[in-house]
Amino acid sequence: MAETTGGADKPPPKAALGRRTLLTYLVAAPTLTVATGLAPATAAAAAPRAVIAVDVGRPINPRGIEAQMVGGLTDAISTTLTAGLHIDKGLPLEGSYSQFHYARQRNSPTDVQVIVMPAHGEPGGAGELGVPAAVGAIANAYARATGTRPRSFPVDFPVDFEPFPR
């Protein structure tokens, strides 16, 4: 992983590195950089690179695993930084998808490398494996970039829209 990220302990200038490993019989280890000096809502757009290594035992469809990990990364960017529902009196304030701040293509890293480890043992499966480790990596990068360790998610969660009429 360190060779793939170009010296994982040396992020680019004015950037912070976050890593997280999820250990079960499946392993994912994303590494992301988040530029400093940005508001949390724009931090995902400044995550230019992500490297995910995944071990699923015997990969049957490596391209499908790659797609699953990239989707998990997008979910992780969303749930860590901006996406969530505001509930008031049991009802969501969001009335449309545009108000639910899920990551768009512009928020995703432009350089994503997924390393599917060589086959060994029985097939395992990827499922939602890409989400929990990527959430940890993004939260760690955010903490290093801002000096503030997030204690609740999403990190940036304002009501910056006209709530759905009741």
N, C-alpha and C positions, 0 to 999 in steps of 0.2 A: 504494500500500500504506500509506504514512504517513497519508494522509487517512482511510482505512478504519479504521485502528487508533486513531484519535483522537490523533494525535501520537505515533507509535511510539517516540519516544525519551523519553517521559514516562509510565512505568508508574504504576499506582495506588500509593498509599502502602504501604510494607512489602511491595512486590512487585518482582519482577525480570523483565525482558523478555529473551527469547531469539529470535534470528532466524537463519535459515540459508537460503541459496539454492542450489539444485542446478541447474547449467547444463549442459544437453545441448541437443538441439533441442526438448526439453520443459523447462519451468521450473516449479518450485514454490517458494513462499516463505512458509512458515508463520511466524506470530508468536504466541507464547504468553506468559502471565504465570504465575509460580509464586510463591505467597505464601511469605515467609520465616518462619523459626522453626518449621518443621514437619519431622518425620522424613521421610526419603526415601519411605517407603512411602505416606505420606499426601500427598506433594507433588502427585501427579497430580490428586487430588481438589480441590486448590486452584488448578488451572489453569482459571479460569472462562471464558476466551475464547481462541479460535483463529481466525486468519484465514489462509486458504490461497488464493493466486493461482496458477492453473495455465494454461499455454499448450500446447495440444495440436495446434496448426495449425488444422484445420477440425473443430470439435466436432460430431460426428454426433448424440450423445445427451448433452446437457449435464447432465441429471438423473442419468444413470448415472455421469458423471464426478464429480459432486458426491458421490454415494454412495461411489465408489471412494476419493476423497480423505479422507472421514470414516473409512472403514475403515482406510486407511493411517495416519491420525492415531492411531486406537486401537492399532494394531500398534506404532506408534512409542512411545506412552506405555508400553506393556507392556515392549517390549524395552529401552527406555532405563532405566526405573525399577525394575521388579520381576520380570519373567518370564524364566525360564530353567530348565534341568534340572540337577540335581545328580547327577553320575555317580560311582558308587563301584564299583570292580572291573568296569567295563564295563556296569553296569546303572543305570538311573535310580532315585533314591531316592523320587521322586514316584510315588504309586500311583493317584492320581485327579486329575481336572481341578481340584478344589478346592485341591490342594496346589501346582499350577502357577499362580503368581500373575499370571495374565493379567488385563488391565484389565477391569473390569466397568463397567456403565453409570454407577455412582456415581463412577468414576474419570475419566470423560470430561467435557470442558468442556460447560457448559450452553449456551454461545453459540458456535456454529461458523458461520463465514461462508466459503463457497467462491466465489471469483470465477473464472469461466471466461472467459478472454480472448476477444475477438472473433475470428471466423474469418479466417484468412489461409493461403494455401498449401494443401498437401494434408493429409488427415487423418493424425494421428500416432498417437494412442492414449495412454491413461493408465497402464495396467498397474499396477505397484507404485510409481509416481512419488511418491505421497504419503508413503511410508515414509522414505526417506533424508533428505529435507530436514526433515521433522518431527522425526526423531531428533536432528539437529543443533540445531534450535531448542530442543527440550526440554533437551538437554544444556547448551546455552548459558544458558538460563534458570536451570537448576539451579546452574550455576557462579556466575552473578551473585547468586543468592539465598543461597547457602551460603558463597561464597568459595573453594570447592573445585572444581577442574575434574576431572570424572570421567575416569578413564583406562581403565576397563573397565566393561562393561555386563553385566547390569543393575546399577544403582548400589546398590540394596538387595537383598541376596541371601542372607538367613539361612535355615538349616534350622529353620523354626519349626513343624514338624509331626512326627508319628511316621512315620519312614521305612517304606516298603513292605517287608513281611517278605520275606526271601530264601528 
